[in-house]
């Protein structure tokens, strides 16, 4: 149900009924010292979702991140709004310019942080096994059949 726009009430009621049973089964396996107040909170999750709906419609996290981004532009505390506006416009300007500077290194044409230099030749197997990597110590690569 991650990222769902719509929630099925029947599924939420089923989850609400299963959570206490699951916690009781865990209580039989683990010692009582394992549990604290945080292990009790899942009991309320399904009910909270039924009341509030999907999290993307009531979450403040994106707003808080945007406000944090804007607060980084404040350099003059006597003119906060102007400082934010000036910083935002400067950021937009440099972003637009850097999209057209193909010969210079910008945040849009940087290599990935963990890029090691290309893919290994594939012989028709799964691509997940053909990602490059670096050895931690000096050694020779061996191909396993």
C-alpha positions in Angstrom: 0.0 0.0 0.0 3.0 2.3 -0.2 2.2 5.3 -2.2 -1.4 4.3 -2.8 -3.8 7.1 -3.8 -6.8 5.1 -2.6 -7.2 2.9 0.4 -9.6 -0.1 0.6 -11.5 -0.1 3.9 -11.7 -3.9 4.0 -7.9 -4.2 3.8 -7.5 -1.6 6.6 -9.9 -3.5 8.8 -8.1 -6.7 8.1 -4.8 -5.1 9.0 -6.3 -3.6 12.2 -7.4 -7.1 13.3 -4.1 -8.8 12.4 -1.8 -6.4 14.2 -2.7 -7.4 17.8 -2.5 -11.1 16.9 0.9 -10.6 15.4 2.1 -8.7 18.5 0.8 -11.5 20.7 2.7 -14.1 18.6 5.8 -12.0 19.0 5.3 -11.8 22.7 5.4 -15.6 22.8 8.7 -15.7 21.0 10.6 -12.8 22.6 11.3 -12.0 26.2 9.2 -9.3 27.8 12.2 -7.0 28.1 12.3 -6.8 24.3 9.0 -4.8 24.2 8.6 -1.2 25.0 6.0 1.5 24.3 7.1 1.8 20.7 6.0 -1.8 20.0 2.5 -0.9 21.0 2.1 1.9 18.4 1.4 -0.3 15.3 -2.0 -1.1 16.9 -3.1 2.5 16.2 -1.7 2.8 12.6 -4.7 1.3 10.7 -7.1 3.4 12.7 -5.1 6.5 12.0 -5.0 5.8 8.3 -8.8 5.3 8.3 -9.3 8.7 9.9 -6.6 10.7 8.0 -6.3 8.9 4.6 -3.1 8.3 2.7 -0.1 10.0 4.2 0.8 12.2 1.1 -2.4 14.2 1.7 -1.5 15.1 5.3 2.3 14.9 5.5 4.2 18.1 6.4 7.6 16.6 5.4 7.7 18.1 1.8 6.7 21.5 3.2 9.3 21.4 5.9 12.0 20.4 3.4 11.1 23.3 1.1 11.1 25.8 4.0 14.5 24.5 5.1 15.8 25.0 1.5 14.4 28.5 1.4 15.9 29.4 4.9 19.4 28.6 3.5 19.1 31.7 1.4 18.7 34.1 4.4 21.9 36.2 4.7 20.4 39.4 5.9 18.1 39.0 8.9 16.6 42.5 8.6 15.2 41.7 5.1 14.3 38.0 5.3 11.8 37.9 2.5 14.0 39.9 0.1 17.0 37.7 1.0 15.0 34.6 0.3 13.7 36.0 -3.0 17.2 37.1 -4.1 18.7 33.7 -3.2 16.0 31.8 -4.9 16.3 33.8 -8.2 20.1 33.4 -8.1 19.7 29.6 -7.6 17.2 29.4 -10.5 19.5 31.5 -12.8 22.6 29.3 -12.1 20.5 26.1 -12.6 19.2 27.3 -16.0 22.7 28.4 -17.0 24.4 25.2 -15.9 22.0 23.1 -18.1 23.5 24.7 -21.2 27.2 24.5 -20.1 28.1 21.1 -21.6 31.9 21.6 -21.5 32.0 22.5 -17.8 31.3 20.2 -14.8 27.9 21.1 -13.2 25.6 19.3 -10.9 23.6 18.0 -14.0 26.5 16.3 -15.8 28.5 14.9 -12.8 29.1 11.2 -12.7 27.3 9.3 -10.1 29.1 9.2 -6.7 29.8 5.4 -6.9 30.6 5.2 -10.6 33.6 3.0 -11.2 34.0 3.2 -15.0 31.4 1.3 -17.0 29.7 -2.0 -17.2 31.3 -5.5 -17.6 30.5 -7.2 -20.9 27.4 -9.3 -20.7 27.1 -12.9 -21.9 23.3 -12.9 -21.7 22.8 -13.3 -17.9 21.2 -10.9 -15.4 22.5 -7.3 -15.7 22.7 -7.1 -11.9 25.9 -9.2 -12.0 27.6 -7.1 -14.6 28.0 -3.9 -12.6 31.5 -2.7 -12.1 33.2 -2.5 -8.8 36.6 -2.0 -7.1 38.5 -4.5 -5.1 39.3 -3.5 -1.5 42.8 -5.1 -1.8 45.1 -5.8 -4.7 43.9 -8.9 -6.5 43.1 -10.4 -9.9 39.6 -10.7 -11.2 38.4 -14.3 -11.7 35.4 -15.3 -13.8 33.2 -17.9 -12.2 31.2 -20.2 -14.4 
